[in-house]
Amino acid sequence: MATHGSRNGATGGSRPTLLALDLPQFSRLSWELGARLLDDDATCHSKWERTGSTWRLSIFRVETNTAVVRVQTPVGRERFYTIAELDLEAVIPELEAAAHWQRV
C-alpha cells in the first residue's frame, strides 16, 4: 500500500523561503481561485524579479482592501497568496530594500 506524505507543513500559513519577506497576515490560495481572481480585471500593482534567477513575483489589487501575490517559479508554476492592503503597504518597502528582488 502506498503512503503519502503530509502536506500540513507546506500549506496554510507557511510561505516559500524564497520570498524572505515578513508577511504578517496572508493565506495561500488554490491555483484555480488565484487564477480566477486575476482574470476578473485585477489591477497590477507591481512586478518583481529575483536577481540571478527567473523567479517572479507580481502583486495585484483585487478588491479595495485585498491584494493577491502571484509567485512564478522558473518552470512556470504559479502560487497565489492573499494579503490585506494594510499589510501590503508594509511589504512594498521591504521588497524595495531587498537586494535579491528588483522591480521590473
BELUR-V580634 format. One record per backbone hydrogen bond with DSSP energy under -1.0 kcal/mol. CO is the residue of the C=O (numbers start at 1). NH is the residue of the N-H. If there is no record, write none. Layout:
BEGIN
CO_NH + CO_NH
END
This chain:
BEGIN
7_10 + 11_14 + 16_19 + 21_23 + 27_82 + 30_34 + 31_35 + 32_36 + 33_37 + 34_38 + 35_39 + 39_41 + 43_61 + 46_59 + 47_104 + 48_57 + 49_102 + 50_53 + 55_50 + 56_72 + 57_48 + 58_70 + 59_45 + 59_46 + 60_68 + 61_43 + 65_85 + 66_62 + 66_63 + 67_83 + 68_60 + 69_81 + 70_58 + 71_79 + 72_56 + 73_76 + 77_73 + 79_71 + 80_29 + 81_69 + 82_27 + 83_67 + 84_88 + 85_89 + 87_91 + 88_92 + 91_95 + 92_96 + 93_97 + 94_98 + 100_51 + 102_49
END
